[in-house]
Amino acid sequence: MALPPEIVEKILINCDGRTLLAARRVCRQWRTLVEYLSKKTALWEWCCLEEIPKKELTQYLIHYNRDDPSIWFFIYKNWMTWQNIAEVEFEIVLSPAEIPRITCIDVFEEFIAVGSEDGRVRIYDEYWKPLIMTRHQAEKVAKVTFFYSDSILKIVTAYPKALIVDDLYGDGYNHLIIEDVMSHSIYKDYICYQKHGGRLTVEKLTNANNDRLLEETWFARVYSPKNITCINMWNGVCTVLVSNEVRKVDYDSKNILPASIYTEKCLLNFSSIPNSVTSQQIPLILRDDIIIVLYKSENSVDKEYMEVIMLEGGAKYSKKLFNTTEVLDGTITCICLYGNTLVLGVDRGIVYFYHVPSWKHFTIKEYGKKIIIGKHPITNIVVRETKQQRKFYITSSFNIHEVIGFCSSF
């Protein structure tokens, strides 16, 4: 005997997200009941907040309009779909844009920015229609980044020794230049950059009377023989690797002051790797809790390794070391972490997709999907998520491929 709809509602309102997705597929009546509850209550928002790890959810929300209450269902559905990458349907599309010597790429909303060796930055819409082309310097573009400041979409172009901040539809002349920059990181409307001499600065970009102003939030100086290896801004925390010491500062805190001390410090003990391999050690801060170190050798015959360092707060951390030569068809040239998905690109044009429910149980052998993109080294991987798909823009020096993962229709 079928249950009355009122009883089914009371049952569903207490279910987790996985059960609700399954209920939608029972029959039309159950699907209608779930959709009715979704409109009547914040059902899917509760599921997202309770089940999706906070650090993952932070990344997903960047791609959605927070004023649209329906986003929570799609966020949860996409997150659940990518729990099993082997079942995700992929489509590979070659970009029609002809761009010489691609060096970097970024995507945001419906915009795509591509930098090249000749110093040009080309901006397209999502259908690869050309919109803007700029060239501030005749040097290689190291990095391009979109970000919002006071509701104005801007783009930061990084050259070998300077950062240039401009409005997306600016006149090409009224831009802000930060000189003598060695490395930088951007999150929302904050910029952290390192200058020669070891000065590290966090600044917030604002617009006052249509003029771009940088408000210094925090600074520090790192003296020799130590040096800043890499920096990463993420969700209110700036993580800095100084030689083998991790330092953190809460740059978005109300109590932050210039020259104030770091909120956390952690001394790392990197793994002992044979000298033949450690001719090159490349650390990457993927998030405020994950650092990956690549141990490479100039001799391609030697083995190469990847070390995953999991920061646990304070001075505590754990780590895992993998021999990538035994698993991957090539050496790692690019790494992208998006929510629960880790993507590794190698020098033979192959991309590996991993689902990472827990870094402590992560193993490099268990990749969910292996996709051959081409024959050239993968140099950049960025992600755009929509309600129906995750689209990975994967570049080499010569081509841009869109690898589209379609989400299940629950």
Solvent accessible surface area in square Angstrom, and as a share of the most:
residue,aa,sasa,rsa
1,M,238,1.06
2,A,92,0.71
3,L,95,0.47
4,P,68,0.43
5,P,55,0.35
6,E,114,0.51
7,I,76,0.39
8,V,5,0.03
9,E,39,0.18
10,K,141,0.60
11,I,83,0.42
12,L,3,0.01
13,I,55,0.28
14,N,125,0.64
15,C,32,0.19
16,D,72,0.37
17,G,0,0.00
18,R,148,0.54
19,T,62,0.36
20,L,0,0.00
21,L,3,0.01
22,A,58,0.45
23,A,5,0.04
24,R,18,0.07
25,R,154,0.56
26,V,92,0.53
27,C,58,0.35
28,R,209,0.76
29,Q,99,0.44
30,W,71,0.25
31,R,90,0.33
32,T,77,0.45
33,L,18,0.09
34,V,0,0.00
35,E,66,0.30
36,Y,106,0.40
37,L,6,0.03
38,S,36,0.23
39,K,179,0.76
40,K,129,0.54
41,T,39,0.23
42,A,42,0.33
43,L,3,0.02
44,W,12,0.04
45,E,56,0.25
46,W,111,0.39
47,C,7,0.04
48,C,0,0.00
49,L,104,0.52
50,E,145,0.65
51,E,56,0.25
52,I,6,0.03
53,P,64,0.40
54,K,160,0.68
55,K,67,0.28
56,E,13,0.06
57,L,12,0.06
58,T,24,0.14
59,Q,28,0.13
60,Y,1,0.00
61,L,25,0.13
62,I,76,0.38
63,H,62,0.28
64,Y,22,0.08
65,N,95,0.49
66,R,148,0.54
67,D,128,0.66
68,D,39,0.20
69,P,113,0.71
70,S,48,0.31
71,I,1,0.01
72,W,26,0.09
73,F,30,0.13
74,F,36,0.15
75,I,1,0.00
76,Y,0,0.00
77,K,6,0.02
78,N,0,0.00
79,W,26,0.09
80,M,19,0.08
81,T,13,0.08
82,W,0,0.00
83,Q,48,0.21
84,N,67,0.34
85,I,3,0.02
86,A,63,0.49
87,E,138,0.62
88,V,5,0.03
89,E,126,0.57
90,F,45,0.19
91,E,81,0.36
92,I,78,0.39
93,V,56,0.32
94,L,99,0.49
95,S,9,0.06
96,P,96,0.61
97,A,27,0.21
98,E,165,0.74
99,I,11,0.05
100,P,73,0.46
101,R,117,0.43
102,I,7,0.04
103,T,21,0.12
104,C,5,0.03
105,I,9,0.04
106,D,25,0.13
107,V,13,0.07
108,F,44,0.18
109,E,86,0.39
110,E,75,0.34
111,F,21,0.09
112,I,0,0.00
113,A,0,0.00
114,V,0,0.00
115,G,0,0.00
116,S,0,0.00
117,E,71,0.32
118,D,41,0.21
119,G,0,0.00
120,R,66,0.24
121,V,2,0.01
122,R,37,0.13
123,I,4,0.02
124,Y,13,0.05
125,D,27,0.14
126,E,63,0.28
127,Y,175,0.66
128,W,20,0.07
129,K,128,0.54
130,P,101,0.63
131,L,63,0.31
132,I,41,0.21
133,M,112,0.50
134,T,36,0.21
135,R,114,0.42
136,H,47,0.21
137,Q,53,0.23
138,A,79,0.61
139,E,80,0.36
140,K,99,0.42
141,V,0,0.00
142,A,55,0.43
143,K,82,0.35
144,V,4,0.02
145,T,21,0.12
146,F,11,0.05
147,F,6,0.02
148,Y,83,0.32
149,S,1,0.00
150,D,82,0.42
151,S,106,0.68
152,I,70,0.35
153,L,18,0.09
154,K,0,0.00
155,I,12,0.06
156,V,1,0.00
157,T,5,0.03
158,A,6,0.04
159,Y,8,0.03
160,P,67,0.42
161,K,141,0.60
162,A,6,0.05
163,L,1,0.01
164,I,4,0.02
165,V,0,0.00
166,D,8,0.04
167,D,37,0.19
168,L,9,0.05
169,Y,147,0.56
170,G,34,0.32
171,D,95,0.49
172,G,27,0.26
173,Y,187,0.71
174,N,80,0.41
175,H,48,0.21
176,L,40,0.20
177,I,82,0.42
178,I,11,0.06
179,E,116,0.52
180,D,60,0.31
181,V,5,0.03
182,M,98,0.44
183,S,39,0.25
184,H,23,0.10
185,S,8,0.05
186,I,23,0.12
187,Y,23,0.09
188,K,126,0.53
189,D,28,0.14
190,Y,23,0.09
191,I,0,0.00
192,C,0,0.00
193,Y,15,0.06
194,Q,13,0.06
195,K,60,0.26
196,H,96,0.43
197,G,59,0.57
198,G,12,0.11
199,R,64,0.24
200,L,0,0.00
201,T,3,0.02
202,V,0,0.00
203,E,18,0.08
204,K,65,0.28
205,L,1,0.01
206,T,24,0.14
207,N,37,0.19
208,A,40,0.31
209,N,144,0.74
210,N,133,0.68
211,D,81,0.42
212,R,31,0.11
213,L,87,0.43
214,L,47,0.24
215,E,96,0.43
216,E,74,0.33
217,T,23,0.13
218,W,0,0.00
219,F,56,0.23
220,A,17,0.13
221,R,106,0.39
222,V,9,0.05
223,Y,155,0.59
224,S,104,0.67
225,P,130,0.82
226,K,91,0.39
227,N,89,0.46
228,I,14,0.07
229,T,58,0.34
230,C,22,0.13
231,I,17,0.08
232,N,31,0.16
233,M,5,0.02
234,W,18,0.06
235,N,62,0.32
236,G,16,0.16
237,V,28,0.16
238,C,0,0.00
239,T,0,0.00
240,V,0,0.00
241,L,1,0.00
242,V,0,0.00
243,S,40,0.26
244,N,58,0.30
245,E,25,0.11
246,V,2,0.01
247,R,29,0.11
248,K,23,0.10
249,V,0,0.00
250,D,54,0.28
251,Y,3,0.01
252,D,86,0.45
253,S,41,0.27
254,K,205,0.87
255,N,129,0.66
256,I,32,0.16
257,L,118,0.59
258,P,65,0.41
259,A,65,0.50
260,S,34,0.22
261,I,152,0.77
262,Y,30,0.11
263,T,75,0.44
264,E,61,0.27
265,K,105,0.45
266,C,6,0.04
267,L,116,0.58
268,L,4,0.02
269,N,106,0.55
270,F,40,0.17
271,S,23,0.15
272,S,115,0.74
273,I,19,0.10
274,P,78,0.49
275,N,137,0.70
276,S,64,0.42
277,V,4,0.03
278,T,47,0.27
279,S,64,0.41
280,Q,90,0.40
281,Q,81,0.36
282,I,51,0.26
283,P,16,0.10
284,L,60,0.30
285,I,13,0.07
286,L,33,0.17
287,R,14,0.05
288,D,16,0.08
289,D,25,0.13
290,I,3,0.02
291,I,0,0.00
292,I,0,0.00
293,V,0,0.00
294,L,9,0.04
295,Y,2,0.01
296,K,29,0.12
297,S,14,0.09
298,E,157,0.70
299,N,79,0.40
300,S,102,0.66
301,V,130,0.75
302,D,37,0.19
303,K,100,0.42
304,E,13,0.06
305,Y,40,0.15
306,M,0,0.00
307,E,0,0.00
308,V,1,0.00
309,I,1,0.00
310,M,13,0.06
311,L,18,0.09
312,E,84,0.38
313,G,34,0.33
314,G,37,0.35
315,A,76,0.59
316,K,144,0.61
317,Y,56,0.21
318,S,35,0.23
319,K,74,0.31
320,K,55,0.23
321,L,72,0.36
322,F,23,0.10
323,N,25,0.13
324,T,4,0.02
325,T,68,0.40
326,E,119,0.53
327,V,30,0.17
328,L,7,0.04
329,D,58,0.30
330,G,14,0.14
331,T,39,0.23
332,I,3,0.02
333,T,59,0.34
334,C,18,0.10
335,I,22,0.11
336,C,16,0.10
337,L,17,0.09
338,Y,10,0.04
339,G,3,0.03
340,N,1,0.01
341,T,0,0.00
342,L,0,0.00
343,V,0,0.00
344,L,0,0.00
345,G,0,0.00
346,V,0,0.00
347,D,49,0.25
348,R,152,0.55
349,G,1,0.01
350,I,14,0.07
351,V,0,0.00
352,Y,1,0.00
353,F,0,0.00
354,Y,1,0.01
355,H,43,0.19
356,V,7,0.04
357,P,97,0.61
358,S,40,0.26
359,W,29,0.10
360,K,120,0.51
361,H,150,0.67
362,F,10,0.04
363,T,40,0.23
364,I,4,0.02
365,K,140,0.59
366,E,128,0.57
367,Y,78,0.30
368,G,28,0.27
369,K,51,0.22
370,K,80,0.34
371,I,15,0.08
372,I,117,0.60
373,I,22,0.11
374,G,32,0.31
375,K,182,0.77
376,H,80,0.36
377,P,60,0.38
378,I,2,0.01
379,T,54,0.32
380,N,27,0.14
381,I,14,0.07
382,V,30,0.17
383,V,16,0.09
384,R,15,0.06
385,E,5,0.02
386,T,52,0.31
387,K,68,0.29
388,Q,101,0.45
389,Q,34,0.15
390,R,0,0.00
391,K,25,0.10
392,F,0,0.00
393,Y,0,0.00
394,I,1,0.00
395,T,1,0.00
396,S,11,0.07
397,S,28,0.18
398,F,96,0.40
399,N,58,0.30
400,I,5,0.03
401,H,26,0.12
402,E,11,0.05
403,V,0,0.00
404,I,15,0.08
405,G,0,0.00
406,F,77,0.32
407,C,16,0.09
408,S,45,0.29
409,S,103,0.66
410,F,34,0.14
